[in-house]
């Protein structure tokens, strides 16, 4: 136990080993959060989260370096600028979400949280960074069904579907209508070289019907390559 305390104390100091550990840990924390967002088909994925987390860690390392070797400045000042400045990136993830009502709110919140975790890791608060990453990951991945169940407008959701050919998309729209679903918006992406085409759909269902039913129904169609939720009112 005493040896662990010595190692932890050594890593809280500013040295080459602690800098390497902090940067690697920040990359891991940001990557974990980014992978979850990428699975939800969000624009900000693993690399984006890694970069904002790494950047904030480097900012705190720089602040600590300046305070330790130049004996000047407030170590928390640069970190405060990161917290306020990252809001522009988060706002961009909302505004560029296409025409589907309001999308990207959870991604924007995650893009703000990731640098906060990076700041904690950058100053040597390893436990806070690791626990924060775990808490954020559980929130965005495991609490989706809970948030969905308690949502006031729980019959509205986003769906990503990929079909073998673009001409199959009207068939998908008709199937959704036959299922008593209403397409409030749709955004079609460019087709790939193999002819497959994807679309992001905003769907409203009667309260007695569940989104899982329509997703299962679509997944059974032979011309559908992939179908998955992209959000729960987020």
Secondary structure, 3 states (H helix, E strand, C coil): CHHHHHHHHHHHCCCHHHHHHHHHHHHHHHHHHHHHHHHCCCCCCHHHHHHHHHHHHHHHHHHHHHHHHCCCCCCCHHHHHHHHHCHHHHHHHHHCCCCCCCCCHHHHHHHHHHHHHHHHHHCCCHHHHHHHHHHHHHHHHHCHHHHHHCCCCCCEEEEEEEECCHHHHHHHHHHHHHCCCEEEEEEECCCCCCCCEEEEEEEECCCCCCHHHHHHHHHCCCCEEEEEEEECCC
